[in-house]
Amino acid sequence: MAFSSEHIAALEAAIASGQLRVQMGDMVIQYQTGADLQNALRMARADQASASNTDPLRYRVARGCDG
């Protein structure tokens, strides 16, 4: 699932208000603990960061073996 800025804002608002229930559109999620909610926010931020990672300076190096 790709997280939008609205999802992240809803998670942040729930944490700030001490709520464990988050509503995003027609979906309602009830977290059991504040730690669960914070983990969801951390995951959403990481997902959004990886989806928007278009840094042209990043590259991968592959090593081959002529063995």
ZIHUMO-V922802 format. One line per field, one symbol per residue. phi: phi as a letter, one per 30 degrees, with the letter a starting at -180 (. if undefined). psi: psi as a letter, one per 20 degrees, with the letter a starting at -180 (. if undefined). burial: # if it has 24 or more other C-alpha atoms within 12 Angstrom, else .. A space follows every 50 residues. Layout:
# ZIHUMO-V922802
phi: ???
psi: ???
burial: ???
This chain:
# ZIHUMO-V922802
phi: .dccddddddddddddcidccbcbiccbccddbddddddddddddddddd dcdbddddacccccbce
psi: ppprhhgghggghgghijqipppncjpppoqhrhhgghhgggggggghgh hjnkoiiqrqppprpj.
burial: ..#...##.###.##....#.#..............##.##..##..... .................
